[in-house]
Amino acid sequence: MSFLLDALKELFSRRSNIVLFALLSVAIFCLFIFLPVWTTPGNDLLFQLSLFQPSAYLLMGCLSLGNAYLLTLQREIRKRAGGGRREEVGGKEVGGKEGGGGKAAASGVGIITSSVFATIGCAACYSSFLSLFGLGGSLFIVEHRWWFAAVAFGLTALGIYHSSRRLTDACMRCAA
């Protein structure tokens, strides 16, 4: 498990990764706050901020930090792998590794989506969820949002674990 600390040190040894992590953390936190403001007619920022309880702010802060760290890890991995770009030269493909980009993008979207589900404060705040899942589905998500938060934390932790292994070359499967 020392590779987790090694990945943290290695990732934040570059100033550009620190800046990216900070920007992503703020952007994801703002996404959690502004999504209901943008999607709910008549809602504004001050009213939305008054709806959140301290536990919601803590949840959004932890999820935004975890997701930002994971996305920064993924960026560093992709950068070291040459971006995964492949070119055709003389009828043969050459360049970066095959695959991986779609999996990383899909997992990133999945983790951020589950984080958005976890931060739903009330069914009325997310009119887009009402239209997508109906009243019963939206109320279910609101009622069980702590379970969604647990799943979001678990997915983020799992992504950080595997990405850290890959970044520090602790994963034998990834090195092959």
LUMKE-501130 format. One record per atom (N, C-alpha, C): x, y, z; residue in one letter. Coordinates in steps of 0.02 Angstrom, whole numbers, padded with zeros to 5 digits, always signed. Layout:
<pts>
XYZA ...
</pts>
This chain:
<pts>
+00041-00060+00000M +00000+00000+00000M +00043+00064+00000M +00109+00055+00004S +00152+00113+00003S +00150+00149-00065S +00126+00113-00116F +00123+00144-00183F +00072+00202-00184F +00023+00201-00138L -00024+00257-00135L +00012+00322-00115L +00054+00317-00065L +00093+00375-00043L +00145+00394-00095L +00176+00344-00127D +00224+00358-00180D +00191+00394-00239D +00131+00373-00257A +00095+00405-00312A +00077+00477-00294A +00057+00488-00231L +00041+00556-00209L +00102+00601-00214L +00159+00577-00189K +00220+00617-00191K +00242+00630-00264K +00238+00578-00304E +00259+00584-00374E +00214+00631-00413E +00150+00626-00401L +00102+00667-00438L +00110+00741-00420L +00118+00755-00356F +00121+00825-00335F +00192+00852-00333F +00239+00816-00362S +00307+00843-00368S +00311+00893-00425S +00261+00893-00468R +00258+00941-00524R +00207+00995-00509R +00227+01056-00518R +00183+01113-00503R +00120+01113-00547R +00126+01091-00609S +00069+01091-00654S +00014+01043-00628S +00033+00988-00597N -00016+00942-00570N -00051+00971-00508N -00014+01010-00469I -00044+01042-00410I -00096+01093-00433I -00078+01132-00484V -00125+01182-00510V -00186+01148-00541V -00175+01095-00579L -00231+01059-00609L -00277+01030-00556L -00247+01000-00504F -00287+00972-00449F -00329+01026-00416F -00299+01084-00402A -00336+01138-00370A -00393+01163-00414A -00379+01172-00478L -00431+01196-00524L -00488+01145-00531L -00470+01081-00537L -00522+01029-00543L -00563+01024-00480L -00531+01030-00422S -00568+01027-00358S -00621+01082-00355S -00600+01143-00371V -00647+01199-00370V -00701+01191-00423V -00682+01169-00483A -00731+01160-00537A -00783+01107-00520A -00762+01051-00492I -00809+00998-00474I -00854+01020-00417I -00826+01055-00367F -00866+01080-00312F -00919+01130-00339F -00897+01173-00384C -00945+01221-00414C -00998+01185-00455C -00979+01131-00488L -01028+01091-00526L -01082+01065-00480L -01062+01039-00422F -01111+01014-00373F -01159+01068-00350F -01134+01129-00344I -01177+01184-00320I -01218+01213-00377I -01187+01225-00435F -01221+01260-00489F -01267+01216-00531F -01258+01150-00530L -01302+01107-00570L -01376+01116-00551L -01394+01116-00487P -01465+01128-00472P -01487+01200-00486P -01440+01247-00481V -01457+01317-00496V -01475+01323-00570V -01436+01291-00613W -01447+01296-00685W -01508+01256-00708W -01521+01200-00675T -01574+01156-00701T -01642+01168-00670T -01646+01207-00618T -01710+01219-00585T -01734+01290-00600T -01791+01296-00633P -01817+01363-00649P -01831+01403-00585P -01811+01465-00584G -01824+01509-00527G -01774+01502-00470G -01726+01456-00477N -01677+01446-00424N -01620+01495-00433N -01590+01518-00378D -01531+01560-00382D -01478+01534-00333D -01419+01561-00337L -01363+01536-00299L -01374+01542-00224L -01396+01599-00201L -01406+01609-00128L -01459+01563-00100L -01513+01553-00137F -01564+01507-00113F -01537+01436-00111F -01499+01416-00162Q -01470+01349-00163Q -01422+01339-00105Q -01381+01388-00092L -01333+01383-00036L -01369+01377+00031L -01427+01408+00036S -01465+01403+00099S -01496+01334+00109S -01505+01297+00055L -01535+01230+00060L -01486+01177+00085L -01422+01187+00071F -01372+01137+00090F -01358+01139+00165F -01352+01080+00194Q -01334+01073+00264Q -01258+01065+00268Q -01228+01075+00327P -01155+01066+00332P -01131+00997+00309P -01170+00945+00321S -01150+00879+00299S -01146+00875+00223S -01189+00912+00188A -01187+00913+00115A -01125+00948+00090A -01105+01002+00123Y -01044+01036+00104Y -00983+00991+00114Y -00982+00954+00170L -00927+00908+00183L -00925+00853+00130L -00983+00825+00114L -00988+00774+00062L -00964+00799-00005L -00987+00858-00025M -00967+00887-00089M -00892+00902-00090M -00866+00926-00034G -00794+00941-00031G -00752+00878-00038G -00770+00826-00001C -00732+00763-00005C -00736+00731-00075C -00796+00731-00103L -00804+00702-00170L -00767+00743-00223L -00768+00809-00217S -00733+00850-00266S -00657+00841-00260S -00631+00835-00200L -00559+00823-00191L -00539+00754-00218L -00579+00703-00202G -00564+00636-00227G -00568+00631-00302G -00620+00659-00331N -00627+00657-00404N -00572+00697-00439N -00554+00754-00410A -00501+00795-00440A -00434+00758-00437A -00421+00724-00381Y -00359+00686-00375Y -00358+00629-00426Y -00414+00595-00433L -00418+00540-00481L -00409+00565-00553L -00440+00620-00571L -00433+00647-00638L -00361+00671-00651L -00329+00699-00600T -00259+00720-00607T -00214+00659-00616T -00227+00606-00578L -00190+00544-00587L -00198+00517-00659L -00260+00516-00683Q -00273+00490-00750Q -00237+00532-00803Q -00236+00598-00794R -00202+00641-00842R -00127+00625-00843R -00097+00616-00785E -00026+00601-00782E -00011+00533-00814E -00054+00484-00803I -00044+00418-00833I -00048+00423-00908I -00098+00458-00934R -00106+00466-01006R -00047+00504-01037R -00023+00554-01000K +00034+00593-01025K +00097+00550-01030K +00107+00509-00981R +00167+00465-00981R +00161+00410-01034R +00100+00390-01050A +00091+00338-01100A +00092+00367-01171A +00104+00431-01178G +00106+00462-01244G +00037+00480-01269G -00011+00483-01224G -00078+00503-01243G -00117+00449-01277G -00086+00391-01289G -00122+00337-01321G -00137+00349-01395G -00103+00399-01424R -00116+00413-01495R -00081+00363-01538R -00115+00342-01590R -00085+00295-01638R -00090+00326-01707R -00036+00318-01745E -00034+00345-01812E -00020+00289-01861E -00041+00301-01923E -00027+00251-01975E +00032+00276-02016E +00085+00236-02016V +00146+00252-02054V +00162+00192-02097V +00162+00201-02163G +00178+00147-02209G +00130+00089-02204G +00067+00102-02190G +00017+00048-02186G +00015+00013-02120G +00057+00032-02071K +00058+00000-02005K +00043+00053-01952K +00007+00031-01900E -00007+00076-01845E +00052+00076-01798E +00074+00136-01779V +00129+00144-01731V +00108+00197-01680V +00141+00196-01624G +00126+00248-01575G +00107+00219-01508G +00065+00255-01473G +00046+00238-01404G +00012+00171-01397G -00004+00154-01335K -00036+00091-01320K -00107+00089-01347K -00132+00030-01361E -00200+00023-01385E -00248+00028-01327E -00308+00054-01341G -00362+00055-01291G -00345+00097-01231G -00385+00089-01179G -00374+00124-01116G -00407+00191-01112G -00406+00230-01166G -00434+00297-01163G -00509+00296-01153G -00543+00252-01187G -00616+00247-01179G -00635+00223-01110G -00597+00176-01082K -00611+00151-01015K -00602+00206-00963K -00547+00244-00970A -00534+00297-00922A -00587+00351-00927A -00608+00369-00987A -00660+00420-00995A -00726+00395-00967A -00743+00333-00980A -00806+00306-00955A -00806+00301-00879A -00750+00281-00850S -00748+00277-00777S -00751+00346-00746S -00719+00395-00777G -00722+00464-00752G -00792+00492-00753G -00827+00480-00808V -00896+00504-00814V -00940+00467-00763V -00929+00403-00754G -00969+00364-00706G -00958+00387-00635G -00897+00402-00617I -00882+00423-00549I -00911+00492-00536I -00905+00538-00583I -00933+00605-00572I -01009+00602-00571I -01039+00560-00613T -01112+00552-00612T -01136+00525-00546T -01103+00474-00519S -01123+00447-00455S -01113+00499-00400S -01062+00541-00407S -01052+00594-00358S -01108+00646-00361S -01131+00661-00421V -01188+00707-00427V -01250+00678-00395V -01262+00612-00406F -01318+00579-00373F -01312+00584-00297F -01251+00576-00272A -01241+00577-00200A -01253+00645-00168A -01246+00698-00207T -01253+00765-00179T -01322+00795-00189T -01369+00757-00213I -01437+00783-00222I -01466+00799-00153I -01485+00861-00144G -01512+00882-00080G -01587+00871-00074G -01623+00886-00127C -01696+00876-00126C -01719+00864-00198C -01774+00830-00205A -01798+00813-00272A -01815+00875-00312A -01839+00927-00280A -01858+00987-00316A -01797+01024-00344A -01738+01013-00314C -01678+01048-00337C -01655+01023-00404C -01671+00964-00422Y -01647+00935-00484Y -01705+00918-00529Y -01730+00968-00563S -01786+00957-00608S -01767+00910-00665S -01704+00910-00684S -01682+00864-00737S -01687+00791-00713S -01675+00779-00650F -01682+00711-00623F -01756+00691-00620F -01799+00740-00605L -01870+00726-00605L -01893+00704-00674L -01869+00738-00726S -01890+00719-00793S -01859+00653-00815S -01800+00638-00791L -01765+00577-00811L -01790+00515-00772L -01797+00521-00707F -01815+00464-00665F -01886+00465-00640F -01922+00520-00651G -01990+00525-00624G -01988+00544-00550G -02046+00557-00523L -02049+00578-00453L -02027+00523-00406L -02050+00462-00418G -02032+00406-00374G -01957+00392-00375G -01927+00391-00434G -01855+00379-00439G -01815+00434-00407G -01836+00497-00417S -01800+00553-00387S -01805+00552-00311S -01865+00536-00286L -01873+00531-00213L -01831+00474-00185L -01826+00418-00222F -01785+00363-00200F -01711+00384-00195F -01687+00421-00245I -01618+00445-00243I -01606+00491-00185I -01653+00537-00172V -01646+00583-00116V -01648+00546-00050V -01694+00498-00044E -01702+00460+00018E -01640+00418+00033E -01608+00392-00017H -01551+00347-00008H -01486+00378-00032H -01480+00443-00027R -01421+00476-00055R -01357+00458-00019R -01361+00438+00045W -01300+00418+00080W -01273+00352+00053W -01318+00309+00028W -01294+00249-00005W -01261+00266-00071W -01290+00314-00107F -01258+00336-00168F -01191+00368-00153F -01186+00404-00097A -01122+00434-00077A -01071+00380-00062A -01092+00326-00028A -01047+00271-00013A -01021+00238-00077A -01065+00229-00125V -01045+00200-00189V -00997+00248-00226V -01012+00312-00224A -00968+00362-00257A -00900+00362-00224A -00897+00361-00157F -00833+00357-00123F -00796+00293-00140F -00832+00238-00142G -00801+00174-00159G -00773+00173-00229G -00811+00198-00277L -00786+00201-00347L -00725+00246-00352L -00727+00303-00318T -00671+00349-00320T -00609+00317-00288T -00618+00284-00230A -00562+00252-00197A -00533+00196-00240A -00576+00157-00271L -00553+00103-00315L -00514+00132-00375L -00540+00185-00403G -00504+00218-00459G -00437+00245-00438G -00433+00275-00378I -00370+00302-00353I -00321+00244-00340I -00346+00190-00312Y -00304+00132-00297Y -00271+00105-00361Y -00312+00091-00411H -00286+00063-00473H -00243+00113-00512H -00262+00176-00512S -00222+00226-00547S -00155+00236-00513S -00154+00234-00447S -00091+00242-00410S -00045+00183-00424S -00073+00123-00428R -00033+00064-00445R -00002+00071-00514R -00042+00096-00560R -00017+00103-00628R +00036+00158-00633R +00026+00213-00598L +00074+00269-00601L +00141+00249-00571L +00141+00209-00518T +00204+00190-00485T +00231+00124-00510T +00203+00097-00562D +00223+00033-00591D +00218-00025-00542D +00171-00021-00495A +00160-00075-00447A +00113-00127-00476A +00084-00113-00534C +00036-00159-00566C +00072-00197-00621C +00079-00262-00612M +00113-00303-00662M +00073-00310-00727M +00007-00309-00721R -00036-00314-00781R -00030-00251-00824R -00025-00193-00790C -00022-00130-00827C +00045-00122-00864C +00098-00150-00835A +00164-00142-00864A +00173-00183-00928A +00133-00235-00935A +00140-00279-00993A +00113-00248-01056A 
</pts>
